[in-house]
Amino acid sequence: MALSTATSTGLIGEGRRPARSLFRRAFDHMIAARQKQAMRHVNSYLLSLDDATLAHYGYDREELKRQGAASTLI
């Protein structure tokens, strides 16, 4: 018999985590969007390098293109 406790933030127990607040979810989404933006910025710069330099640092141009890049550097 498993016990669980109901709280105002969600159900706790049985391996469940508490529900996240509206502000925490919004913050998490904002962080994810900024991470994607940063990755596009970095990929854009890396794609401006020649193939020999990319290979030297262990990057593949096709993989960088698949990951996406911004059209211009900011």
C-alpha positions as CSV (number, residue, x, y, z in Angstrom):
1,M,0.0,0.0,0.0
2,A,1.6,3.3,-1.1
3,L,0.8,6.5,0.6
4,S,0.6,9.9,-1.2
5,T,0.0,13.4,0.0
6,A,-2.0,16.0,-1.8
7,T,-0.8,19.5,-1.5
8,S,-1.7,22.8,-3.2
9,T,1.3,22.4,-5.6
10,G,0.3,18.9,-6.8
11,L,0.5,15.3,-5.8
12,I,3.6,14.2,-3.9
13,G,4.5,10.6,-3.4
14,E,4.6,7.4,-5.5
15,G,7.5,8.9,-7.5
16,R,5.6,11.9,-8.8
17,R,7.1,15.3,-8.6
18,P,5.2,18.4,-7.6
19,A,3.4,20.4,-10.3
20,R,5.5,23.4,-11.4
21,S,4.0,26.9,-11.1
22,L,3.0,29.0,-14.0
23,F,6.0,31.3,-13.5
24,R,8.4,28.3,-13.3
25,R,7.1,26.9,-16.5
26,A,7.3,30.3,-18.2
27,F,10.9,30.7,-17.0
28,D,11.8,27.2,-18.2
29,H,10.4,28.0,-21.6
30,M,12.2,31.3,-21.7
31,I,15.5,29.6,-20.9
32,A,14.9,26.9,-23.6
33,A,14.2,29.6,-26.2
34,R,17.4,31.5,-25.3
35,Q,19.5,28.3,-25.5
36,K,18.1,27.7,-29.0
37,Q,18.9,31.3,-29.9
38,A,22.4,31.0,-28.6
39,M,22.9,27.7,-30.5
40,R,21.7,29.3,-33.8
41,H,24.1,32.2,-33.2
42,V,27.1,29.8,-32.6
43,N,26.1,27.6,-35.6
44,S,25.9,30.6,-37.8
45,Y,29.5,31.6,-36.9
46,L,30.7,28.1,-37.3
47,L,29.2,27.8,-40.7
48,S,31.1,30.9,-41.8
49,L,34.4,28.9,-41.2
50,D,36.0,26.9,-44.0
51,D,35.7,23.1,-44.0
52,A,39.3,22.5,-43.0
53,T,38.8,24.6,-39.8
54,L,35.5,22.9,-39.0
55,A,37.1,19.4,-39.4
56,H,40.1,20.4,-37.3
57,Y,37.7,21.3,-34.4
58,G,35.6,18.2,-34.9
59,Y,32.5,19.8,-36.5
60,D,30.6,18.6,-39.6
61,R,29.1,21.2,-41.8
62,E,26.0,19.1,-42.7
63,E,25.3,18.4,-39.0
64,L,25.6,22.1,-38.2
65,K,23.1,22.9,-41.0
66,R,20.7,20.3,-39.6
67,Q,20.9,21.9,-36.2
68,G,20.0,25.2,-37.7
69,A,21.6,28.6,-37.9
70,A,20.5,32.2,-37.9
71,S,20.5,33.9,-41.3
72,T,22.8,36.7,-39.9
73,L,25.0,37.3,-37.0
74,I,23.8,39.8,-34.4
